[in-house]
Amino acid sequence: MRNIQRYIENFLKYRFLLKELVSRDIKIKYRRSVLGILWSLLNPLMMMIVLSIVFSALFKHAIPNFPVYLLSGRLIYDFFSQGTRAAMVSIRSSASLLKKVYIPKYMFPLSKVLSTFVTFLISMIVLLIVMLVTRVDFTLNIIFAILPLFYILLFTIGCGLIISTLAVFFRDVEHLYDVILLAWMYFTPLFYPAEIVPRKYQFLLKINPLYYIITIFREAILYGKMPSLGYNIICLSFSLLTFLLGLIVFYRKQDKFILYI
C-alpha cells in the first residue's frame, strides 16, 4: 500500500513534466508541416476513401454503412499501432536525457501514448463528419463510446510499457514488431465482417483484445446499441491486466536501462 501511495505521489510530482512532454511530441510531429494538425483529419479521411473504394464492392451487402464501419475500426487500430510504436523507441531515443538528470522513466513511453491519443481524439472529428454524411442514427447510446476509448488507452499504455522495455534489451524487437502489427491488423475485422472468418480460426478473434474493443465501439456509434456487459467485462479485463503487467515488467527492468541505452 505504501508503494502504491509513493508511486501516486511521484506521478503527481512530475505531472507537469508529462504535460510538457506530450506537448513537445505533438509539436515535433507536425513541425515544418504546412497543414500541421489538420493531417490528423485528412489522413484518416483519405485512408477511408481509398479503402472504401477497394473493399466496399466486396462487402457492401454484408456490412451496412461500410465507411463508418471501416473508419471506426481503423481509427482505433491506428491509435494502438502508432502509440505502441512511438512508445517502443521512447527510452532509447531519450538516452542522453536519462543519463544526465533523474526523470521517472515511465514518463517517456507514457507521453508518447498520450500525445498519440490526443491526435486520435482530434481525428474522431472525421468519424463524426462521416456519420453525419452517411446519416447514421444518433442515439443516447453513443455516450457508451467513451468506454472503448478508455479501454484502448489503458491497453495501449500497458503494451507500450512492455514493448519499450523489450526494445531496450533486444533491438530486433523494433523490426519484429512491424510484422506483428501487420498480422494483428489482418486478424482484426477492420474492413471485413467477423462472420467470414472460418470456424477453425475464430479463436483468433476471441483472444484479440482489439476485436472486442472495436466491436463495442461500433455497437455504440454505428448500431445505436448499448454494448453488452459481457464484452465490457472482457475489454476491461484485457486492458487492466495488460496495464498492470506493463507496470510490473517496466518497474522490474527500469534500473538496468542505463546499461543498455
Backbone as CSV, one residue per row, in Angstrom:
resi,resn,N_x,N_y,N_z,CA_x,CA_y,CA_z,C_x,C_y,C_z
1,MET,0.837,-1.206,0.000,0.000,0.000,0.000,0.876,1.263,0.000
2,ARG,1.961,1.194,0.778,2.875,2.340,0.825,3.525,2.573,-0.534
3,ASN,3.863,1.463,-1.226,4.479,1.602,-2.549,3.530,2.274,-3.532
4,ILE,2.257,1.887,-3.495,1.267,2.480,-4.385,1.128,3.972,-4.103
5,GLN,1.100,4.322,-2.818,0.992,5.731,-2.438,2.220,6.518,-2.910
6,ARG,3.386,5.891,-2.807,4.617,6.556,-3.236,4.619,6.773,-4.750
7,TYR,4.130,5.799,-5.488,4.066,5.923,-6.950,3.109,7.038,-7.360
8,ILE,1.982,7.113,-6.670,0.996,8.155,-6.986,1.588,9.536,-6.694
9,GLU,2.258,9.665,-5.552,2.883,10.943,-5.195,3.961,11.322,-6.204
10,ASN,4.721,10.326,-6.666,5.771,10.570,-7.644,5.178,11.020,-8.978
11,PHE,4.075,10.389,-9.371,3.412,10.766,-10.615,2.879,12.191,-10.533
12,LEU,2.258,12.537,-9.412,1.713,13.891,-9.243,2.827,14.929,-9.234
13,LYS,3.968,14.543,-8.703,5.099,15.462,-8.632,5.592,15.828,-10.031
14,TYR,5.540,14.861,-10.949,6.071,15.082,-12.301,4.969,15.233,-13.355
15,ARG,3.750,15.503,-12.922,2.651,15.608,-13.893,2.852,16.771,-14.866
16,PHE,3.478,17.840,-14.398,3.716,18.980,-15.287,4.763,18.627,-16.351
17,LEU,5.735,17.805,-15.969,6.711,17.335,-16.944,6.022,16.477,-18.000
18,LEU,5.118,15.637,-17.583,4.376,14.797,-18.513,3.602,15.660,-19.511
19,LYS,2.991,16.701,-19.008,2.248,17.618,-19.874,3.166,18.256,-20.910
20,GLU,4.362,18.648,-20.483,5.317,19.266,-21.407,5.826,18.263,-22.446
21,LEU,6.035,17.027,-22.021,6.494,16.004,-22.952,5.438,15.710,-24.014
22,VAL,4.182,15.647,-23.590,3.085,15.409,-24.534,2.994,16.566,-25.525
23,SER,3.068,17.786,-25.000,3.007,18.966,-25.859,4.169,18.985,-26.851
24,ARG,5.361,18.627,-26.375,6.539,18.597,-27.248,6.379,17.572,-28.361
25,ASP,5.878,16.394,-28.014,5.714,15.332,-29.008,4.745,15.746,-30.116
26,ILE,3.668,16.426,-29.741,2.690,16.868,-30.736,3.302,17.927,-31.647
27,LYS,4.048,18.866,-31.049,4.681,19.926,-31.851,5.723,19.357,-32.809
28,ILE,6.517,18.396,-32.322,7.543,17.788,-33.174,6.913,17.021,-34.328
29,LYS,5.804,16.346,-34.048,5.145,15.540,-35.082,4.724,16.388,-36.274
30,TYR,4.255,17.614,-36.006,3.730,18.454,-37.088,4.651,19.628,-37.425
31,ARG,5.875,19.586,-36.920,6.827,20.650,-37.222,7.168,20.644,-38.713
32,ARG,7.220,21.840,-39.295,7.534,22.030,-40.711,6.473,21.438,-41.636
33,SER,5.311,21.139,-41.105,4.206,20.657,-41.923,3.306,21.826,-42.269
34,VAL,2.975,21.982,-43.532,2.159,23.109,-43.972,0.769,23.041,-43.356
35,LEU,0.174,21.856,-43.357,-1.184,21.697,-42.834,-1.204,21.437,-41.334
36,GLY,-0.055,21.083,-40.765,0.022,20.876,-39.319,-0.935,19.816,-38.826
37,ILE,-1.648,20.155,-37.776,-2.507,19.180,-37.103,-3.708,18.778,-37.954
38,LEU,-3.948,19.511,-39.043,-5.037,19.126,-39.953,-4.806,17.744,-40.558
39,TRP,-3.543,17.298,-40.554,-3.263,15.957,-41.060,-3.946,14.894,-40.214
40,SER,-4.234,15.214,-38.951,-4.963,14.271,-38.096,-6.373,14.045,-38.607
41,LEU,-6.874,15.003,-39.394,-8.196,14.872,-40.003,-8.100,14.309,-41.416
42,LEU,-7.142,14.823,-42.183,-7.049,14.432,-43.584,-6.551,13.001,-43.767
43,ASN,-5.610,12.583,-42.941,-5.036,11.250,-43.107,-6.078,10.143,-42.969
44,PRO,-6.858,10.097,-41.875,-7.875,9.039,-41.794,-8.965,9.171,-42.843
45,LEU,-9.280,10.401,-43.235,-10.308,10.605,-44.252,-9.859,10.035,-45.594
46,MET,-8.631,10.348,-45.997,-8.125,9.838,-47.270,-7.971,8.318,-47.245
47,MET,-7.525,7.797,-46.084,-7.380,6.357,-45.959,-8.734,5.665,-46.066
48,MET,-9.759,6.270,-45.462,-11.100,5.696,-45.520,-11.624,5.673,-46.951
49,ILE,-11.389,6.751,-47.686,-11.869,6.841,-49.074,-11.223,5.753,-49.931
50,VAL,-9.904,5.610,-49.792,-9.179,4.610,-50.590,-9.663,3.201,-50.259
51,LEU,-9.711,2.878,-48.967,-10.097,1.529,-48.562,-11.567,1.249,-48.865
52,SER,-12.398,2.273,-48.766,-13.820,2.097,-49.094,-13.989,1.737,-50.562
53,ILE,-13.227,2.401,-51.427,-13.289,2.108,-52.860,-12.850,0.672,-53.130
54,VAL,-11.807,0.238,-52.431,-11.238,-1.088,-52.665,-12.142,-2.196,-52.130
55,PHE,-12.662,-2.010,-50.897,-13.355,-3.107,-50.230,-14.883,-3.021,-50.230
56,SER,-15.437,-1.854,-50.481,-16.896,-1.728,-50.382,-17.614,-2.626,-51.387
57,ALA,-17.017,-2.825,-52.554,-17.638,-3.695,-53.555,-17.700,-5.145,-53.071
58,LEU,-16.712,-5.543,-52.261,-16.665,-6.910,-51.757,-17.654,-7.149,-50.632
59,PHE,-17.811,-6.128,-49.757,-18.599,-6.337,-48.545,-19.823,-5.436,-48.450
60,LYS,-20.248,-4.832,-49.560,-21.328,-3.849,-49.494,-22.640,-4.464,-49.022
61,HIS,-22.847,-5.760,-49.286,-24.083,-6.402,-48.853,-23.955,-6.954,-47.427
62,ALA,-22.738,-7.281,-47.036,-22.523,-7.872,-45.713,-22.400,-6.815,-44.619
63,ILE,-21.967,-5.598,-44.979,-21.726,-4.554,-43.984,-22.496,-3.292,-44.352
64,PRO,-23.549,-2.980,-43.611,-24.253,-1.710,-43.859,-23.400,-0.536,-43.398
65,ASN,-23.460,0.573,-44.151,-22.669,1.770,-43.858,-21.192,1.423,-43.702
66,PHE,-20.648,0.904,-44.778,-19.252,0.445,-44.762,-18.253,1.538,-44.386
67,PRO,-18.408,2.790,-44.855,-17.422,3.824,-44.491,-17.274,4.019,-42.984
68,VAL,-18.389,4.054,-42.245,-18.312,4.228,-40.791,-17.754,2.975,-40.134
69,TYR,-18.170,1.811,-40.643,-17.657,0.543,-40.123,-16.133,0.497,-40.260
70,LEU,-15.657,0.862,-41.438,-14.221,0.846,-41.712,-13.475,1.866,-40.872
71,LEU,-13.964,3.088,-40.869,-13.252,4.174,-40.190,-13.218,3.961,-38.680
72,SER,-14.301,3.480,-38.109,-14.345,3.277,-36.658,-13.314,2.251,-36.200
73,GLY,-13.149,1.188,-36.978,-12.139,0.192,-36.626,-10.740,0.659,-36.923
74,ARG,-10.586,1.339,-38.045,-9.264,1.787,-38.465,-8.691,2.828,-37.510
75,LEU,-9.499,3.747,-37.025,-9.005,4.779,-36.114,-8.465,4.168,-34.821
76,ILE,-9.198,3.204,-34.281,-8.758,2.577,-33.036,-7.482,1.770,-33.262
77,TYR,-7.446,1.012,-34.364,-6.235,0.243,-34.646,-5.039,1.168,-34.868
78,ASP,-5.224,2.247,-35.621,-4.119,3.165,-35.904,-3.588,3.810,-34.624
79,PHE,-4.477,4.140,-33.694,-4.010,4.695,-32.423,-3.147,3.681,-31.686
80,PHE,-3.638,2.447,-31.611,-2.867,1.403,-30.927,-1.520,1.194,-31.605
81,SER,-1.529,1.101,-32.932,-0.304,0.862,-33.688,0.692,2.006,-33.514
82,GLN,0.241,3.230,-33.720,1.133,4.385,-33.640,1.594,4.639,-32.198
83,GLY,0.699,4.448,-31.248,1.048,4.682,-29.846,2.101,3.714,-29.343
84,THR,1.943,2.435,-29.658,2.916,1.443,-29.188,4.240,1.566,-29.941
85,ARG,4.164,1.908,-31.227,5.400,2.121,-31.992,6.221,3.259,-31.389
86,ALA,5.533,4.367,-31.088,6.233,5.521,-30.523,6.794,5.194,-29.143
87,ALA,6.020,4.472,-28.341,6.479,4.100,-27.002,7.679,3.170,-27.064
88,MET,7.709,2.307,-28.073,8.756,1.306,-28.195,10.160,1.921,-28.231
89,VAL,10.315,3.027,-28.928,11.644,3.635,-29.075,11.848,4.815,-28.124
90,SER,10.894,5.046,-27.225,10.943,6.250,-26.385,12.108,6.253,-25.403
91,ILE,12.441,5.105,-24.837,13.530,5.053,-23.857,14.878,5.258,-24.540
92,ARG,15.084,4.553,-25.630,16.370,4.668,-26.329,16.572,6.058,-26.917
93,SER,15.509,6.657,-27.431,15.643,7.987,-28.029,15.854,9.074,-26.982
94,SER,15.582,8.757,-25.715,15.768,9.732,-24.628,17.001,9.407,-23.791
95,ALA,17.898,8.606,-24.346,19.061,8.135,-23.587,19.908,9.277,-23.044
96,SER,20.162,10.297,-23.858,21.033,11.389,-23.419,20.442,12.129,-22.224
97,LEU,19.133,12.271,-22.203,18.475,12.960,-21.093,18.462,12.102,-19.842
98,LEU,18.215,10.818,-20.007,18.164,9.907,-18.865,19.526,9.785,-18.176
99,LYS,20.603,9.976,-18.936,21.947,9.864,-18.364,22.380,11.110,-17.604
100,LYS,21.646,12.200,-17.790,22.050,13.469,-17.176,21.240,13.810,-15.924
101,VAL,19.923,13.624,-15.992,19.070,14.020,-14.866,18.104,12.898,-14.527
102,TYR,17.580,12.977,-13.301,16.593,11.964,-12.910,15.213,12.366,-13.401
103,ILE,14.623,11.484,-14.166,13.241,11.622,-14.608,12.632,10.230,-14.524
104,PRO,11.448,10.109,-13.961,10.805,8.781,-13.952,10.749,8.237,-15.374
105,LYS,11.321,7.085,-15.573,11.486,6.567,-16.941,10.163,6.268,-17.627
106,TYR,9.144,5.938,-16.850,7.851,5.619,-17.467,7.227,6.841,-18.137
107,MET,7.726,8.037,-17.799,7.177,9.250,-18.395,7.334,9.265,-19.913
108,PHE,8.382,8.632,-20.415,8.661,8.702,-21.848,7.702,7.847,-22.672
109,PRO,7.533,6.554,-22.369,6.532,5.806,-23.141,5.116,6.316,-22.883
110,LEU,4.849,6.768,-21.658,3.509,7.277,-21.343,3.203,8.536,-22.144
111,SER,4.171,9.435,-22.257,3.945,10.676,-23.002,3.719,10.390,-24.481
112,LYS,4.411,9.392,-25.017,4.234,9.040,-26.432,2.812,8.532,-26.690
113,VAL,2.338,7.685,-25.797,0.982,7.151,-25.963,-0.057,8.259,-25.807
114,LEU,0.129,9.128,-24.821,-0.842,10.200,-24.583,-0.860,11.221,-25.713
115,SER,0.302,11.550,-26.260,0.333,12.501,-27.378,-0.352,11.895,-28.609
116,THR,-0.173,10.594,-28.809,-0.868,9.912,-29.904,-2.368,9.879,-29.653
117,PHE,-2.743,9.751,-28.388,-4.165,9.719,-28.032,-4.826,11.071,-28.305
118,VAL,-4.084,12.150,-28.086,-4.623,13.491,-28.365,-4.950,13.632,-29.846
119,THR,-4.013,13.242,-30.706,-4.264,13.332,-32.146,-5.355,12.355,-32.576
120,PHE,-5.447,11.231,-31.886,-6.524,10.266,-32.148,-7.892,10.888,-31.861
121,LEU,-7.996,11.596,-30.745,-9.265,12.254,-30.402,-9.618,13.327,-31.427
122,ILE,-8.615,14.024,-31.929,-8.864,15.035,-32.963,-9.383,14.369,-34.240
123,SER,-8.802,13.232,-34.576,-9.221,12.526,-35.794,-10.640,11.975,-35.679
124,MET,-11.156,11.879,-34.455,-12.537,11.416,-34.276,-13.535,12.389,-34.897
125,ILE,-13.106,13.621,-35.121,-13.964,14.608,-35.787,-14.335,14.107,-37.185
126,VAL,-13.379,13.458,-37.845,-13.637,12.911,-39.181,-14.724,11.848,-39.108
127,LEU,-14.642,10.995,-38.096,-15.657,9.953,-37.924,-17.036,10.569,-37.729
128,LEU,-17.107,11.619,-36.932,-18.378,12.297,-36.703,-18.931,12.874,-38.005
129,ILE,-18.058,13.471,-38.805,-18.487,14.049,-40.081,-19.017,12.961,-41.018
130,VAL,-18.292,11.845,-41.107,-18.719,10.743,-41.976,-20.049,10.173,-41.492
131,MET,-20.238,10.096,-40.177,-21.507,9.616,-39.638,-22.658,10.535,-40.040
132,LEU,-22.406,11.843,-40.016,-23.435,12.799,-40.418,-23.745,12.681,-41.914
133,VAL,-22.700,12.568,-42.715,-22.876,12.480,-44.164,-23.621,11.207,-44.557
134,THR,-23.300,10.101,-43.890,-23.936,8.820,-44.223,-25.231,8.590,-43.446
135,ARG,-25.639,9.612,-42.690,-26.939,9.620,-41.997,-27.097,8.477,-40.994
136,VAL,-26.092,8.316,-40.174,-26.184,7.360,-39.069,-27.165,7.905,-38.039
137,ASP,-28.001,7.039,-37.514,-28.952,7.463,-36.479,-28.211,7.653,-35.153
138,PHE,-28.227,8.873,-34.659,-27.582,9.162,-33.380,-28.560,8.853,-32.246
139,THR,-28.125,8.031,-31.307,-28.945,7.689,-30.148,-28.176,8.029,-28.877
140,LEU,-28.862,7.964,-27.766,-28.216,8.247,-26.479,-27.119,7.228,-26.167
141,ASN,-27.203,6.062,-26.783,-26.204,5.020,-26.526,-24.817,5.389,-27.043
142,ILE,-24.750,6.470,-27.811,-23.443,6.885,-28.331,-22.497,7.298,-27.199
143,ILE,-23.059,7.654,-26.050,-22.216,8.050,-24.913,-21.362,6.875,-24.423
144,PHE,-21.825,5.643,-24.718,-21.061,4.468,-24.289,-19.786,4.280,-25.116
145,ALA,-19.617,5.095,-26.161,-18.382,5.034,-26.940,-17.182,5.469,-26.106
146,ILE,-17.447,6.159,-25.007,-16.361,6.576,-24.117,-15.654,5.359,-23.525
147,LEU,-16.408,4.303,-23.268,-15.836,3.119,-22.621,-14.741,2.463,-23.463
148,PRO,-14.999,2.132,-24.742,-13.906,1.536,-25.528,-12.712,2.466,-25.707
149,LEU,-12.941,3.781,-25.695,-11.814,4.708,-25.783,-10.943,4.598,-24.529
150,PHE,-11.577,4.435,-23.389,-10.828,4.239,-22.143,-10.083,2.906,-22.174
151,TYR,-10.759,1.858,-22.657,-10.125,0.538,-22.713,-8.896,0.545,-23.624
152,ILE,-9.029,1.156,-24.803,-7.912,1.119,-25.748,-6.742,1.971,-25.244
153,LEU,-7.040,3.049,-24.521,-5.962,3.856,-23.941,-5.205,3.044,-22.900
154,LEU,-5.921,2.389,-22.011,-5.301,1.588,-20.959,-4.501,0.432,-21.559
155,PHE,-5.089,-0.224,-22.540,-4.428,-1.357,-23.195,-3.170,-0.914,-23.926
156,THR,-3.222,0.222,-24.594,-2.069,0.728,-25.341,-0.947,1.152,-24.404
157,ILE,-1.287,1.767,-23.285,-0.260,2.135,-22.309,0.452,0.881,-21.796
158,GLY,-0.336,-0.144,-21.456,0.251,-1.390,-20.970,1.176,-2.028,-21.989
159,CYS,0.697,-2.120,-23.242,1.531,-2.691,-24.309,2.748,-1.813,-24.570
160,GLY,2.580,-0.497,-24.494,3.688,0.428,-24.709,4.788,0.247,-23.680
161,LEU,4.410,0.041,-22.427,5.403,-0.178,-21.366,6.160,-1.486,-21.592
162,ILE,5.430,-2.514,-22.007,6.071,-3.811,-22.245,7.018,-3.754,-23.436
163,ILE,6.540,-3.224,-24.544,7.343,-3.209,-25.768,8.532,-2.254,-25.658
164,SER,8.373,-1.167,-24.894,9.503,-0.251,-24.700,10.585,-0.901,-23.844
165,THR,10.174,-1.733,-22.895,11.140,-2.468,-22.069,11.898,-3.489,-22.902
166,LEU,11.170,-4.257,-23.703,11.809,-5.272,-24.541,12.770,-4.642,-25.544
167,ALA,12.397,-3.491,-26.095,13.215,-2.844,-27.124,14.545,-2.345,-26.583
168,VAL,14.613,-2.075,-25.284,15.882,-1.638,-24.680,16.896,-2.773,-24.717
169,PHE,16.445,-3.994,-24.423,17.354,-5.133,-24.312,17.515,-5.893,-25.633
170,PHE,16.497,-5.853,-26.467,16.533,-6.591,-27.740,16.142,-5.640,-28.867
171,ARG,17.126,-5.135,-29.591,16.865,-4.146,-30.643,16.068,-4.742,-31.809
172,ASP,16.158,-6.056,-31.984,15.435,-6.697,-33.083,13.928,-6.604,-32.907
173,VAL,13.508,-6.306,-31.688,12.074,-6.167,-31.425,11.469,-5.083,-32.312
174,GLU,12.236,-4.044,-32.595,11.734,-2.933,-33.409,11.347,-3.397,-34.811
175,HIS,12.098,-4.337,-35.353,11.788,-4.856,-36.687,10.691,-5.928,-36.616
176,LEU,10.757,-6.758,-35.616,9.777,-7.829,-35.464,8.383,-7.269,-35.188
177,TYR,8.321,-6.158,-34.470,7.024,-5.610,-34.078,6.216,-5.146,-35.286
178,ASP,6.877,-4.661,-36.323,6.162,-4.255,-37.535,5.427,-5.443,-38.151
179,VAL,6.060,-6.604,-38.122,5.429,-7.816,-38.648,4.250,-8.214,-37.777
180,ILE,4.429,-8.104,-36.461,3.347,-8.443,-35.533,2.150,-7.531,-35.750
181,LEU,2.401,-6.242,-35.916,1.308,-5.290,-36.135,0.574,-5.569,-37.444
182,LEU,1.309,-5.941,-38.472,0.685,-6.249,-39.756,-0.231,-7.471,-39.626
183,ALA,0.268,-8.509,-38.957,-0.554,-9.699,-38.743,-1.759,-9.376,-37.867
184,TRP,-1.536,-8.555,-36.839,-2.608,-8.160,-35.927,-3.707,-7.410,-36.685
185,MET,-3.314,-6.570,-37.632,-4.290,-5.812,-38.411,-5.196,-6.752,-39.212
186,TYR,-4.595,-7.755,-39.856,-5.391,-8.662,-40.688,-6.228,-9.630,-39.862
187,PHE,-5.821,-9.884,-38.621,-6.604,-10.751,-37.756,-7.651,-9.977,-36.952
188,THR,-7.776,-8.692,-37.259,-8.793,-7.850,-36.639,-9.778,-7.418,-37.729
189,PRO,-11.079,-7.618,-37.544,-12.056,-7.259,-38.590,-12.221,-5.747,-38.752
190,LEU,-11.250,-5.131,-39.408,-11.310,-3.695,-39.654,-12.129,-3.402,-40.904
191,PHE,-11.890,-4.159,-41.971,-12.554,-3.900,-43.242,-13.311,-5.122,-43.767
192,TYR,-13.470,-6.130,-42.937,-14.275,-7.291,-43.319,-15.152,-7.695,-42.136
193,PRO,-16.281,-8.345,-42.382,-17.148,-8.779,-41.276,-16.550,-9.969,-40.548
194,ALA,-16.680,-10.000,-39.245,-16.102,-11.081,-38.448,-16.685,-12.435,-38.823
195,GLU,-17.901,-12.432,-39.376,-18.584,-13.682,-39.701,-17.895,-14.474,-40.806
196,ILE,-17.077,-13.814,-41.627,-16.461,-14.538,-42.740,-15.226,-15.320,-42.305
197,VAL,-14.779,-15.109,-41.073,-13.617,-15.852,-40.571,-14.018,-17.315,-40.386
198,PRO,-13.292,-18.246,-40.991,-13.628,-19.664,-40.855,-13.698,-20.099,-39.393
199,ARG,-14.543,-21.054,-39.119,-14.759,-21.501,-37.744,-13.464,-21.914,-37.053
200,LYS,-12.558,-22.555,-37.788,-11.333,-23.042,-37.150,-10.382,-21.921,-36.755
201,TYR,-10.634,-20.709,-37.296,-9.796,-19.561,-36.936,-10.515,-18.556,-36.045
202,GLN,-11.720,-18.899,-35.624,-12.490,-17.985,-34.784,-11.804,-17.717,-33.446
203,PHE,-10.986,-18.665,-33.003,-10.300,-18.479,-31.725,-9.359,-17.271,-31.773
204,LEU,-8.886,-16.906,-32.984,-8.003,-15.756,-33.112,-8.737,-14.462,-32.778
205,LEU,-10.038,-14.424,-33.037,-10.839,-13.262,-32.658,-11.061,-13.243,-31.150
206,LYS,-11.278,-14.403,-30.578,-11.601,-14.480,-29.150,-10.422,-14.109,-28.259
207,ILE,-9.199,-14.229,-28.787,-8.023,-13.864,-27.978,-7.479,-12.500,-28.390
208,ASN,-8.213,-11.791,-29.231,-7.774,-10.497,-29.752,-8.499,-9.362,-29.020
209,PRO,-7.811,-8.652,-28.128,-8.468,-7.563,-27.380,-9.033,-6.481,-28.298
210,LEU,-8.353,-6.188,-29.413,-8.827,-5.137,-30.307,-10.175,-5.498,-30.931
211,TYR,-10.414,-6.773,-31.138,-11.696,-7.203,-31.698,-12.845,-6.800,-30.780
212,TYR,-12.699,-7.061,-29.489,-13.761,-6.732,-28.536,-13.934,-5.218,-28.388
213,ILE,-12.816,-4.502,-28.324,-12.881,-3.048,-28.148,-13.545,-2.386,-29.352
214,ILE,-13.142,-2.802,-30.546,-13.730,-2.236,-31.763,-15.205,-2.613,-31.877
215,THR,-15.540,-3.829,-31.477,-16.933,-4.282,-31.563,-17.857,-3.430,-30.705
216,ILE,-17.488,-3.172,-29.453,-18.387,-2.387,-28.600,-18.386,-0.911,-29.004
217,PHE,-17.302,-0.460,-29.626,-17.276,0.905,-30.150,-18.273,1.033,-31.300
218,ARG,-18.272,0.060,-32.197,-19.217,0.077,-33.312,-20.657,-0.082,-32.841
219,GLU,-20.856,-0.894,-31.824,-22.219,-1.067,-31.308,-22.791,0.256,-30.825
220,ALA,-21.944,1.069,-30.207,-22.409,2.337,-29.642,-22.639,3.398,-30.705
221,ILE,-21.707,3.512,-31.671,-21.800,4.637,-32.606,-22.512,4.291,-33.908
222,LEU,-22.395,3.042,-34.346,-22.947,2.672,-35.651,-24.321,2.027,-35.544
223,TYR,-24.491,1.169,-34.557,-25.741,0.419,-34.444,-26.666,0.965,-33.366
224,GLY,-26.197,1.970,-32.616,-27.038,2.583,-31.601,-27.422,1.648,-30.471
225,LYS,-26.573,0.673,-30.191,-26.864,-0.303,-29.141,-26.035,-0.030,-27.893
226,MET,-26.565,-0.475,-26.775,-25.777,-0.445,-25.548,-24.825,-1.644,-25.570
227,PRO,-23.518,-1.412,-25.497,-22.569,-2.532,-25.551,-22.867,-3.565,-24.469
228,SER,-22.721,-4.825,-24.820,-23.051,-5.906,-23.896,-22.140,-5.889,-22.673
229,LEU,-22.701,-6.279,-21.550,-21.935,-6.322,-20.309,-20.782,-7.305,-20.413
230,GLY,-21.040,-8.447,-21.082,-20.002,-9.463,-21.225,-18.782,-8.948,-21.962
231,TYR,-19.012,-8.238,-23.072,-17.903,-7.694,-23.846,-17.175,-6.599,-23.070
232,ASN,-17.918,-5.821,-22.286,-17.282,-4.789,-21.473,-16.371,-5.400,-20.416
233,ILE,-16.827,-6.480,-19.830,-16.010,-7.160,-18.821,-14.731,-7.717,-19.461
234,ILE,-14.886,-8.294,-20.657,-13.725,-8.831,-21.370,-12.736,-7.719,-21.701
235,CYS,-13.254,-6.595,-22.209,-12.388,-5.468,-22.567,-11.668,-4.912,-21.346
236,LEU,-12.397,-4.728,-20.264,-11.798,-4.206,-19.042,-10.742,-5.162,-18.501
237,SER,-11.023,-6.451,-18.578,-10.076,-7.451,-18.079,-8.786,-7.430,-18.889
238,PHE,-8.926,-7.468,-20.227,-7.753,-7.411,-21.094,-6.935,-6.144,-20.824
239,SER,-7.627,-5.017,-20.769,-6.947,-3.719,-20.642,-6.265,-3.581,-19.292
240,LEU,-6.978,-3.910,-18.234,-6.442,-3.752,-16.885,-5.276,-4.703,-16.636
241,LEU,-5.414,-5.943,-17.071,-4.344,-6.915,-16.876,-3.093,-6.525,-17.671
242,THR,-3.292,-6.049,-18.900,-2.149,-5.620,-19.715,-1.473,-4.403,-19.105
243,PHE,-2.282,-3.470,-18.601,-1.744,-2.276,-17.953,-0.918,-2.650,-16.721
244,LEU,-1.454,-3.523,-15.884,-0.734,-3.939,-14.673,0.524,-4.726,-15.021
245,LEU,0.429,-5.590,-16.025,1.603,-6.348,-16.455,2.682,-5.415,-16.984
246,GLY,2.256,-4.389,-17.730,3.207,-3.404,-18.239,3.921,-2.679,-17.116
247,LEU,3.184,-2.284,-16.092,3.789,-1.610,-14.944,4.800,-2.504,-14.237
248,ILE,4.438,-3.763,-14.055,5.313,-4.701,-13.344,6.598,-4.943,-14.136
249,VAL,6.454,-5.235,-15.441,7.621,-5.506,-16.283,8.541,-4.287,-16.338
250,PHE,7.957,-3.118,-16.543,8.747,-1.891,-16.653,9.460,-1.587,-15.337
251,TYR,8.747,-1.710,-14.232,9.324,-1.391,-12.918,10.500,-2.317,-12.595
252,ARG,10.366,-3.596,-12.918,11.418,-4.561,-12.566,12.672,-4.413,-13.417
253,LYS,12.532,-3.868,-14.618,13.664,-3.789,-15.526,14.245,-2.383,-15.685
254,GLN,13.569,-1.359,-15.200,13.970,0.010,-15.492,15.351,0.380,-14.948
255,ASP,15.772,-0.218,-13.846,17.077,0.116,-13.273,18.235,-0.352,-14.157
256,LYS,17.967,-1.293,-15.055,19.014,-1.794,-15.953,19.042,-1.065,-17.288
257,PHE,18.102,-0.178,-17.505,18.039,0.518,-18.796,19.342,1.256,-19.110
258,ILE,19.886,1.879,-18.081,21.055,2.747,-18.272,22.260,1.958,-18.817
259,LEU,22.275,0.638,-18.611,23.374,-0.191,-19.076,23.263,-0.555,-20.553
260,TYR,22.079,-0.341,-21.119,21.835,-0.803,-22.483,21.506,0.308,-23.476
261,ILE,21.176,1.497,-22.969,20.799,2.568,-23.893,22.026,3.358,-24.365
